[in-house]
Structure formats: C-alpha cells, structure tokens
Amino acid sequence: MRTSILLLTLPLLAQPAPGPSGQASGGPGQGRPQGGPAIPGGGRGGVTNRPAFDLGASPVHRLWTREVDLSAGWSRADPEMRLLWNEELHLDTPTEAQVQALWEKEGWNLDDPRVVLVGAEDRVVASWAGEPRPEEVLAALKGGGWASRQMRLQEFLREHPDQGQTRLALIQVFAARARRLDPEQDAALSAANAAALEAQLERLRELPDWAVRSSGQAWNSMLRNTLDRDPAPIGPDLRRHLKEDVAAEILRNPADGALWSLWGLLATEPSDAEALIAQVPRLPGQPLLPPGAVQPLVEFHLRTGACAALEALASRIIPETPTWSADAAWRSARVAALIGQRRKEEAFRTMQSDQEALPEVGFMGRVMGLLPLLQQLPGGEPYLTPEDRVRLFSIINEGGQLARAKAKARRADEDEKAPVLRLEVGGGPPWAKDWAGLAKHPAFDEWGPSELAFGNLEGRPWQALRERKGWGPEARWILRKGDDVFASGTEAPTAQALADAARAQGEPHLAQLRKIMKEHPDLLAARSLRLAYLKERMPHPRLEALLLEDAQKLDSGFLPEGFKPLPELWAGPARRKTTELEGALARWPQSLPLWRAWLDWSQVAGQGDAAALLQALPQPPLEPGEEGPLPADLGGSIANRLEELGRLKELAAFGRPFWESMKTRLSHAIRTAEGARRGGPPVDSPKAPTPEAMRRMAQGQVALTQIRSTMGLLRPWVAALRATRQGPEADAVVATLEAIQPGLSQRLNAGSRREAPTAPSTPARPTGGNPPR
C-alpha cells in the first residue's frame, strides 16, 4: 500500500528557522528548507518543512493527509495562506499509530484518499476526499473560531496600546515574515510587511523603558538573520535610532549582557564598538566590560570582519581585569579573534598558555561557548577544518584535569596573596576592650568587612611580628595587609586617626562609588554595585538611607534576608514605589526584575496582593500551548519568593489561575518526554541518529524543561494550600498529578527550594588589584 502522511499544524507562535542565508522554506514544491531536516515519508508532491521543536507552540489544528498529494506551490496559491504559511501553519509528521487511531475512530478506510483538518484532542473540524484548495482550509479554520495571531494581538493593543509585552509579540510576527517572504516573488507583501514592522518598532520606542524591558532572547529570534537581508526590512535611520537607544541604556548599566546582545544585532561598523566602549564608566573592583558583553562583542566583530580590533580590545582588557570570570571570558575572546584572522597556530598556542595560567576551569568552557560563532567566514570558507576541531578539543580535554587542580591550588593561594586590610591590636593593652566596636564607629561606615577587618594579635603571630619589626614588648596597634605593615603605634588612637590611616592605603568602595555617582547620577550599574555592598551591612542605622535611595532607583529586588526596614524611613516611599511598579508591570507583565522589585516593595509597604495584581494586569490573548497568565518558570520564581516572605495566603490564591492550563500542558510534556525516550537511539548505538530521532530528542529536552518549571511552581503552591488549611484542594491536585503519571506527586516533596529571586547577583568581590598570574 502506497502511503503518504503529512501533518499541517497551526501553532500560532512558531517561527521559521532560517538557514545560513536567512531564507526559509517557501512551502510545497519549494524543496527542502534550509532551517531543518526534511520530514521522512513526506508528500510525493515535495511538501516538506522543519519540524516543530518548540512545545511552547503546541499545535491546535492539524491537517493529516492519506494517499493525497499537496501539489507544488499549494501554500502560495492564496495570499492569506502565503502570509500564514510556516508562521501559523506548520508541517510535521505524526506517527502511524496516531493516524490509524483517528481513521479507526471515524470509521474511515486507511486506503481511501482523505485530507482531514483536526483540532485539539484530535477533534475533526473538516475533511476532504481529495486535495482541498487553500481557501477551503482557511474557511474551515475560521468557521471553527480561529483567528490569526496578528489579529488577536492587534485587537488587544487597541485597548492597551502601552503594553510593551504584546507590542513586542506583534513585532515578532512581522519580523518572522520578513525572514520568510521572498522580496522578489512577494514584493508587495514584503513592502507592506516592512512598513508594518517599522511602524510597530516606532510605537515600541515611545515606551521609555523599551530597551531594558524587551532585551533578551526575543530580540535574537526576531532580528538575527533579519536585519542584514537585502533589501533590509527596516530603514537605516530607524536602525540607528534603535542602536542609540540601546547604547544609552548600556552606558547606564554596562553590566547588562542582554543589552549588549541587542546592541550587537543593531550596530553595523567596527567604529561603533570603539565609540561605545570609550564611554563606559569604570567601577571600582570591576572589569571594564562585564563577561556578559564578551559573546555579543565577539559575534559583532566577526560579523563586521573586525577580528584585529577584537584582539586589540581583549589584549587591552585582560591585564586590567580583577575578576576570574571576566579574565576567562576575555581570554576566550582573544582566541576567537586569532581564529577569525586565520592565525590558528597562534590561537592554539594561546589556548594552551591560557589554560596553564588561568586558575579557573571556566576558560575552556567559554571557548566552547564561542565555537558556534566560528562556523564559517562571510565568504563561506570555514574558520576551522575538521582537523582543527579535533586539535582544539584535544587541548581542552587534555588540559581539563590540570586546570581543575590549578584552580583549587590558586584559590587557596588567593586568600594568602590578596588578604584584606587589617587593623589589629597586639599585647592586650587596656584600651583594647573597645577595639571590636570600632567597626560600628561612624568613621568606618564606608568600610565593609571584605575591605577592612578588625582583630587581635596574640601568641606566636604577635611574637613573630614583633621580632620581625624589632619592636619591644609594649602593646601596640597595627595597620597591615599580609606581611606589609603600613602604620603602627603604642598609644590609644582615635577612631578618626585609624580611619585616616586606613584611607591612606586607598579609598573604600562605597566612597569611590559615591564619587562616581556624583559624576554619573544615572549610572545604574554603580547603584547596583553599591546596593550589593549595602545589603551585606544591614541593619545599619546610618547606611539604611543609602539602601533606600538605591532601591528606589533600581527596579529589582533589594531586601536582605531577615532585614526589617525602619518604618518611619521606608513607609511613604514603599507605598509610592509599589504603585509605580504596578504600572510598569501593566506594560511588561513578564518582567522578572519588575516582579522581584514589586514583591520586596509591597512587603515593606504592607500592601499589595500578588494574586489580585495578577488578575488585574491586562491579559493578552493566550496562544495555543501557552500555560496561563505567566510562563511557568516566572510564576515559579514569584511563588517561591512569596513562600520565603511568608505570604502563604496570597500564594495559595496566586497558583490557581495557572492550574487548569498546566494540567493539560504537563500531561502533554510527559507524553512527549516519554515518546522521545522510547524513540531515541540506544545510548551505545554506533549509528548516527536519524533526523526523526533528533527531532524527538529535541522535543524531549524541551518537555523536560517544561516539566521542571511546572513542578517548580506547583511545589510551593501545594505547600501553601496545606499551610492555609486548604487540604482538600491540595489533595485534588495530588490526585490529578498521579492520574497524569503515577509517582509524579512525589516531586512536590523531593524538589529543593529555589534560591530567593530577590536581588541581582552579588558582584565579584574586589581584590584590590589584579589576580596572581
């Protein structure tokens, strides 16, 4: 029996995977797309497409064909179908069992020609005895209540024009089309789409926080392989304005790697990087550019053919880098720059040298992270031959064990070679009883424990120091760092005199940051760094006002664990900030930093309910496969923080809107993960996996991530239900999980709690100079 099986799906979120040239499949009869493997068992008419890897775009409508060919150019026969093809209409391959189950359910003969449009739960929407016309499929879809993603987003934006999250989603629709449409064959559609894309980007720019709130992976999927097409989908003036907007935000917060990624997509000339880097302010104890800027800058310099400039930049930054992670990042960038200049032998020697010198294994990991960027030169010539890659991996593998051993040894040495500045007293004088309290004296407010420590010298260390310095038996105070003694005296010093002596060795970081913020009042990176230092010092009556000042400027979590702010200081600002953040969340409801900030400020204000806020936020139309009012991983972060703050009643109500959609999604993810596990090749198989096996494995990985994020939200929610005496509801959730998969509910108890999502990561501790080489 001759058989042909095709599945046409409408994920409404899926975007085409462009090939190296940025072109995606044009539909039936257009040949195999560059973005993915041809589907085994595809239609005789040549209908192929990349498989849908993203379970977040789970199909609702599918077109299954049996013994029917979709003719060449089928998707191009109707203008509307041409727009939707490979955007919301997606080809995939169902299993033979899936097709047989549907045909048997409907009482159809498997040998009879048939095309069937099915919806959720394999519900038959329409069927045809032969090939349907595209307009017939569209009519059947619309008759079932379907509307395009573009239409739903535009309808929502008419009521909520300032919601950047939805505006960004609409921009993604037009950007995907710009990659997919052929400028020659689809000239009119391409021009109209470009105009729509520009108009939406201009509307996005009207939001003052657009660059900060929208930077991240969304822009990579929208703009990569899109901006540099010919003709460009957006004009040079708009591209320049977008780049300037992002550059201005980078100068406020150069530690934001997502901003660097977006800037790298928009910039066009090597001089753009030079001009921007020259303006980046230097923060005490921090690298000139953060590790998060490395990959975007490497990619930018490779794309613009400026590898020599990248090498010069890395060589300049490496000696000035005070943190191991940044050092490793920029050394890996130097390797990429050498390979990009075809100086491969020098690159390999540099790798071996850096591997010996660096005390962190992370260097080789960062080289590995840059390899995907080193695929081929603009002319098509490969950066690395297969032999080069074998040699590169040999260096990595052979040096791994040595690097780990050196990392352990160097970290131990670092504690000895870069000690903290210390004020100590030896000999036990009568005035030493007040020594321990000096750290709380106002003269030392700007010194943190990582910069200046107070202690007593006794026994052998005290005797050895006296002998080395030739001191008599009298008691004395000492200011030292390691073996270097900077000041000493035998008389009881004043706190101010001691502070002046310490300051003579260098300004404390809080003092340096105060000066920087006076020169750059909008430098958010300086406030973030100071906030991290201040959190470690709380409670502190004189520094708490600075913590409040920085927290008000930064839309991020700020509450140190166990810290109880002074009500008379925080009450008014907390109420105002909570209200302000609720307005920002109405524009960007999926911003984790905004949610983190709102959770902390509402805790201080004693007002605000997370469940009520979630319900009040404008909810854009859900797409098939989306899991509820927020993505599960974001919902899980919020739920865990509510649990940590003890807001269990809120948490119990917060989790409910997610549950209905999560049940279906979780069941689908588990079936997908199990299918990938059963359908994958044996672990010890010498054969390369087939494209179909690769597709299933990719789906399985996505499914496992979804399962983890879903259970990460369910765990604190179910715990809150039980803690608030809502046991029957918790029991019902557990029973449903067991029905989905026996033993699944055990993950509610086995999973460890997430880290508190309340603050930006603490900056690397400054060492006061370069690390030992």
N, C-alpha and C positions, 0 to 999 in steps of 0.2 A: 504494500500500500504506500503510495507516494504521499508524504505528509509535509506540510509547511505550517509552522506555528509562529505567530507574531503577537506581541503584546504592546499595545499603544496606550501609554499611561498619561494621566494629566496630573502631575504633582503640584502644579501651580506655584511651586517655589524653585523647581530645578532650573539650573543654568547650564548651558553647554560648556563642555571642557574644550577650550581651543587647543589646536595643535601648535607646533612651533611657530607657524606663521600667523597665528591668531584666527585662522579660518575654522569654522565648524561645519558640520555636515549640512548640506542643503536639502536633505530629505530623500525620499525614494528615488532611486535611479541616479543619485549623485555619487555613488561609490562609497567606499569605506571612509568614515570620518577620521580625521587625524587625532581627535580627542580621546579615542578609546578603541578597544578591540571590536572587530565585527562579531555579531551575535551568531553563535553556532546554530545551524538549522534555520538561517534567515530565509526570507521570502525569495522565491525564484525571480521576482522582479527586481531584486537588488536592494530591498528595503533594509537598511542597517542603521544603527545608531549606537552611541555609547550606552552602557548600562547605567541605571540609576543607582549610584553608590550611596547617596545621602538618604538615610531613613527619615531624616527630618522633613523630607518632601515625599512622604508616603503617598502613592497614587490613590485616587478615589475612583476615577474612571479608567477603564482599560478596554482596548479593542483586541479581541482574540480572533484570529483567523484560522480557518481549517480548509485546506485544499483551495485556497483563493489567493491569487497574486494581487498585490497592490502595484499598480503599473508605475513605470518610471515617471517621475515628476508629479506623483499624486499629491504631495503636500504643497505643490506650487500652483495647483490649478485654481485655487481660491485665494483672494487677497487676505482674508481674515485668517485662513488656515496657514498661509505663508508667514504671517506675523507670529502665530502661536506655535508653529512647529519648532520642536526642540527647546521650547521655553515652558510651555504648559502641556504640550503633547509629547509624550516620551515613549520610545520603544524599549522593550525589554523582552526577555524570554521566560515564559512560565514553564514550569515542569510539566512533563507529560501527565503526571498524576493530577495536577491542577486542572488541566484541560479535560481529561476524562471525567473527573468528578462533576464538572459543570455540565458537560454534554449528557452524562447519565441523569443528572438531576432534572434536566429539561426534557429528557426523552428523545434526544436527537441522535441520529446515526453518525458515528465518527467518520464514516466515509463520505458523507454528504458535504458539499461545499457550504460554508457558512462563515459569516463575519458577525461577531457578537460584541456589542458595547455593554460592559458590565460596570457596576458601581461598587460601593462599599459592600463588604461581605458577599462579593460575587453576585450581587443582585443584577439581573438582566434589565437593562434600560431599553435596548433596541437590538434588532438583529436583521441581517440581510442575507439573501440566498447567494448573492454574488458581491463583487466589489462595489461598495457604496461611493457616491460622489462626496467630496469633502463637505459640501454644503449640507448634505443629508446628515453627516455625523455631527456637524455643528448644530443643526436644528434639533437633533435628538438630545444633545447636551443641554442646550438652552431650555428645551421643553422639560427637562428634569430639574430645572432651577439653577443650572450652572451659570456663572458669570466670570469673566476673566479677572485675574489678579489686578491688572491695571485698573479696571473699572471699579473694583471694590476699594482699592487704595485711594483713588481719586474721589470717590464718594465720601470716604471718611475725612479726607483732607478738606473738603468743602466745609465741613462742620468744625474741624480742628486744624486750621492752617498752620499753627505754630508747633505742631507735634513733629519734631525733627526725626524721631524714630521712623515714623511712617513715610515722611518725605524721603528719607534715605532708602527705604524699601522700594519706593516708586522709582528712584534714580537707578536702583539695581536692575529694574525691569528694562529701562531704556538702554542702560549700559550693556546688558546681555544682548539686546537686539543689535546694538552697534557692532558687537563682535560677530554676530551670526549673519546679518544681512550682507549680501553681495552688492557693493557700491555700483557695479555696472548693471547687473541684472535687476537689481532692486533700487534703482536710482531715486525714484520718487519716495519710496518708503524710507530709504536711508536718510534722505534730506529731511523728511518730516520727523524722523526719529531723532536726528541730531539736534533739530530745533527744540524738540520736547526735552531732550536731555539737558541742553543749555539752560532752558527756562527753569527747570527744576533745580539745577545747581545754583542758579542765581537766587531762587527762593530760599534755598538752604543757607546761602551766605548771609541772608538777612537775620539769621539767628546768631547772636554774638558769640555763643559758645559752640558753634557747629564743629569746629576743627577738633576741639578737645573731646567732645562727647561722641563724635562719629568716627574718630580714628580707630584703626584696628583692622581685623580681618575682613570686614565688609568692604573696605576700600580695595584691598588686594583682589578680591573676587570681582569687583566692579571695573577696576581700571587697568589691571595687568593685561597686557596684550590688547588693550583697547585704545589708549591714548595715542600710541605711535602708529596707528593704522593710516593708510593713505586712501582717501582723504581723512583727516583727523575728525573724530566725532564732535569735538569741541574746539572752538577757535583759540588762537594763541593768546588773545587778551584775557579770556576767561581763565585759561590755564595759568597764566602769570598771576592773576588775582588770587586764585586758589593757593598757589605756591606761596605768595606773600602772606596770606592769612595764616598758613601753617607755620611759616618761618617766624612770624611774630609770636606765635604760641610757643615755639621751641625756645625762643630767647627768654620767655617767662619760665619755662620748665624744661630745660635741656635734658633732664633725666627721663623723659617720657619717650620710650623707644617706639611706641605706636605713632607718635608724631613724626619721628624720623622716617619711619616706613612710608607714611603718606607723602612726606616731602620728597623722598627719593623717587616716587612714582611721578611726581609733578615737575621736578626740576629737569632741565634739558642740557645745560652746559657745565663743564667741569668748574668753571669760574663761579657758578652758583654755590658750590660747596665751599670753596675758599672764602667767599664773601660771608657766608653764614657762620662758618666756624670761627672766623676772626672776631665775630661779635659775641660769641658765647662767653658769659662771665665764668670765672674760675672760683670754685667754692673750696673752703679750707678742708684739707684731708681727702678731697675727692678728685677723680681723674678729670681731665679737661672735657672729655666726652664720655658718656656712660657706655657700658658694654652693650646696652640695647641699641646704640647707634651704629654699631660696627657692621652688622649684616646689611642694613639699608644702605650704608655708605659704600660697602664693598660692591653691592649689586649696582648702585648708581655709577660708580667708577668703571665697572666692567661694561655696563650698557653704553656709556659715553666714550669708551676707549681711553680712559684716563688712568691706566694702571700705574704709570710712573708717578702721577700725583698721589695715588693711594699709597704707594710705597713710601713716598716722602712724608706723608701725613702720619703713617704708622710709625716710621722711624723717629719722627719728632715727638710723638706722644708716649712711646714706650718708656724712655728714661724718666719721664715726668709722672709716671703712673704709680700711685701709692697703694693700690689695692690689687690683690692677686687676680681676681676675676677680670678686671679691666686689662691687666697686663696680658693675661692669656688671650683675651679677645683680640687685642691689637697685634699680638704676635701672629695669631692665625690670619689676620687681615694682611699682614706683610707677606705671608706665604702665598695667599691668594693673588696678591699684586705681582709677585715674581712669576707665578704660573701664568697669569694673564699677559705678561710680557714675553712669554715663551722661554723664560730663564729657569727651566725646570731643574737642571742640576743644582743650581744655586738654591732653589726652593727646597729641594730635598736635604741639602746640607744644612740650611737654616732650620728646617724642621728637627733634624737630629740634634743640632746645637741647642735649640729652644727646649726640646724635650729634656735634655740634660740639665739645663739651667733652671727651668721652672719648678717651683715646689708644689705645683697643683696639677693633678691629672686632667683638669678641665681643658687644658690647652689642646690636646688631641681631639677631645670631644668637639671643641669649637672648630677645628679644622674639618672634621667630619660634617659639621653643620653647614659649612660653606661649600662643600663639594657639589651640591645640587646647582649652585650658581655657576659652576665651572663645567658646563655641558659642552658648549661649542662657541667658537668665536663668531662675530657678526657675519663673517663670510662663509660660515658653515664648517670651517676646519675645527676639529676637536681640540680643546685645551689639553686634554690628557688622553693618550692612547691606552688601550687595554694593558700594555706592558707598564706604562707609567702608573696606572691604578694599582697594579699588583705590587709595585715597588712602594708606593705610598702606604698601602695597607700593611706591608711588611714592616715599615718603620713604626707605624702605630702599634702593631701587635707586639713587636719585639721590645718596644720601649715601655709598654704599659706597666709591667711589674716593677721595673726600675723607677718609673715615675711615681708609682704609689709609695714605694719605700722612701724615696726622696721627699715626697710630700709630708710624710709622717715625721721624718727627721727635721725638715726645715721648719715645720710648725712648732716643734719643740724649741728649735734654736731661736725662732722669732720672739718667743717670750723672754729669752735671755738678752737678745741683742737689741730689742726695741722696748726696754722697760718704761714704765710710766715715771713721770717726775714725782719725787717723793719728798715730803717734809717730815723729818723724824727727830726724835729726841733720844739721846743716849746717856746713860749714867744715872737715871732716875732722880732728877732734881725736884725740889718741892713744887715748882711751878708746872711740872709735867702733868699734874692731875687735871688741868684744864685743856690739855693738848688734844684729846679726842673730840672735844667740842668745837675746835677751830673750823671744821668743815662747814658748820652751820653759821659761822660769822658772816655778816654782810660783805666783808672784804673778799670772801671766796665764793660769792654767789655765781660768778661766771665760770668757775672751775667745776668740771664734772669728775666723777670718780675714775673715769677712764683716762683723765689727763693729769690729775694731781691726787696723790694718796697720802694719808697721814698715818704714822705708826711710831713704834718704839723699837729701838735697837738695844738688845741685851745679849749677854753671854758671849759666845765665841765671835759672832759677827761684829759686835761692838768692839771687842778687844782687837780683832784683826784690823778694823778700820783705824782705830787709834794708833796701832803700830805702824800701819802703812803711811799715815799722815803725820806721825811724830807728835801726837797730842799727849798731853798729860792726863792725869786721872780725873780731872774735873768734868762734870756733866756739861753737855752742850747740845744745841740743836743743829741740824744738818739739812741742807737742801742738796739733793743729789739725784742723779739718773744713772743707774747701774753703778759703775765704779767711779764715775765723774762726780766730784763734789764741787758745787758752784758757790755755796756760801755756808758759813757756819759761825757760831758764837756761843759764848758761855753765859751771857746774861739773858734774862727772860725777855723775849722780844714781844713787840706789839703785833696784833693780828695784821694791821696795815703794813708794817715793815716786812713781815713774812710774805704777804701778798705781793708787795712791790718786788721783793727778791725773786719770787716765782715768775712774775710777769716779765722780768728782765731776760728770762730764757725763752720768751715767746708769748704772744697773746693767746689766751684761751679761745676755744672755738666760738663760744657764744659772743665774745667781744668782737671777733672777726666778722661773724655773721651780722652783728648789729651795724657795723660799718658798711658792709656790703648792701644791706637792706636800705641804709640811708641813701646810698648812691643809686640803688636799683629797687625802688619801693614795690615794683610789680613782679619781682623775681620770685616766683612761687617755689622754685627749687630750693632757694635759701630758706624760705619759711618751712618747707617740708623737712629739711635737714635740721633746722632748729627745733621743730616740733618733736622730732625723734629724740633729740638730746633732752628736751624738757620733760618728756614723758617719763624718762628714767629718773628724774629728780623729784617727781611728785610723791607725796604732797610737799609743797614748798611755798610758804606764805608770800614771799617776795617775787617768786618767779611765776606764780599762777596767772598773774595778769598777762604775762607774755604768752603763756599757753593759750589763754583765751583769745588774744589778739591773732595768733597764727591760725587757730582753729576757725575763727570767723572768716579768714581769707581763703582757707583751703576747703574745698568741698570733698572731704574724705573723713574716714573715721579718725578719732583722736583720743578717746577715753582710755587711759591706762587701767590695767586690771586692778580692781579694788579701790580706785581713786574716787573720792567723793568731793566734787567741786563745792566751793563756798557759795551758798545760795544767794547771798547779797551781791556777789560779783557776777554770777552767771545767769540769774533768773531772767532778766529782761532780754539780754542778747540771745538766750536759748529759745525763748518764745518767738522772737523775730526770725531767727535762723531756721527754726523748724518750719515756719510758714513759707519762708523763701525757698527752702529745699522742696517743699511740696509742689510749688510752682515749677521748679526745674524738673521734677520727676514727671509732671504732666507733659513736658516736652520730650523727655528722654526716660521713659519708664523702664528700660532695660539697662540702665547705667548702674553697675555695681558700686562705683565710688559714691554716687549720689545716695543710694540706699544705705551704704555704710555710714555716711555722714548723717542722714536723717535718723537712723537708729540711735546714734550716740546723742545727737542734739535733743531728740524727743525724750530720751532717758533723762537728760539733765533738766529739761523743761517740765517733766512730769505730765506731758500732754502728748496726744497723738496715739493713734491705734493703727498698727500695721495692716490688720485685716480691713479696717474701714478705709484706709488710704488706698489699698489695692483695689477695692471696689469702686472708689471714687475716681480713680485715674481713667482717662478716656481709653477705651479698649479698641484697638484697630481690629478689623475683621480677621478672625483666625483662618489660617490656611490649613489644608489637609496635612496631617502629620504634626502640626504644632500642638504643644502639650498643655496649653492653658493660659492663664493670664500672664505668666512669665516663663522663660525657659527653666527647666528643672534644676540646672546647676545654680542659677541665680536664686531661684526660690529656696534651694537648699542652704545657700550661704546666709540668706535672710533668716531662715528658720533656725539655723544653728546659733546665730547671734541673739535672736530672741530668747532661745533657751539659756544661753550664757547670762543674759541680763535678767533672767528670772521672770520674763513676761509670758508665762505659760498660757494664761487665758487668751491673750492675743494670738499666740502661736496655734492654739487649738482651732481658732476660727480662721487663721491665715491659711492653713493647709487645705481646708475644704474645697475651695474653688479649683484646686489642682487635681483632686482625686478622680473625678469622673473621666477626664481625658487621659489621666495617667494609667488607668486600668487597661484601656484598650492599647495604649502605646506600649506599656510594659509587656503585655501578652504578645504583641507583635514582635517586640525586640527579642524576647526569649525564644520565640519560634525561629526567628532569623538567626540568632546565635547558634541554636541547636542545629539548624539546617547547614550553617557554614561549617560547624564541627564535623557533622556526618559526611558532608560533601567534599571536604578538603582532602588533599593527598596525604598518605601516611607520612609521619614525621621522618622516617628513614628512607622514603622513596627517592631513588636516584633520578627520577624523571622530573622535568620541569612541570609545574602546574599549568593546566590549560587556562585559556582566558576565562572560561566559565568558572573554574575553581578560584582564580584570582578575584573575580567579581564577588563570589560568595564569601571569600575570606575578608575582602574589604568591607562588605556589608556586615559580617560578623564582628569586626573590630568596632564599627560604628555602633552596632547593637550593644556590645558590652559596655561601651562608654555611656550609652543611654540608661542601661540597667543600673550602673553605679550611681549616676546622677539622680535617677528616680529614687533609689533606695536611700540616697543621702538626704533627700527631702522627707521621705516617709518616716525615717527613724525618729527625728526629733518631734515630728507631728504626732505620731502614735504615742510617744512617751508623754507628750503634753496632754493628750486626751486622757490617758490613765491618771496623770497627776492632777487633773482638774475634775476627776470623778465622772468621766465620760467613758467608762469602761465598755459598755455595750457597743458604742461606735468603734472603739479600738478593736474589739473582738470581731466586728464585721469586716474591718479592713484586713485583719489577720486571716479570717476565713477566705476572703477573696484572693489574697496572695497565695494561700495554699491550693485554691482551686486552679489558679494560673499555673503553679508548679509546686508540687509537694516539697516542703522544706524551705520554700522561699522566705517565709516569715521569719526564719531564724536569722536572716541577715539584719533584721531590725535590732537584734541584740548583739550580733557579732561585730558589726561595724564600729570602728572607733570614731570618736567625735572629730569633726573638722577643727582646724585651727580657727581661732576667732578672727573674723573678717573685719577687724575694726580699724586698722591703721595701715598706712603704707609700710613697706618693708623697711626695717631699720637700716640706715646706711652703714657701709663697712666702716669699722672703727678706724679712725685715722691713726697712723703710726708715727706721725711727726716727721716723716721723711720717706725716702724710697725704701722698699723692702730689700733685705740682703740678697745679693745675686749669687 
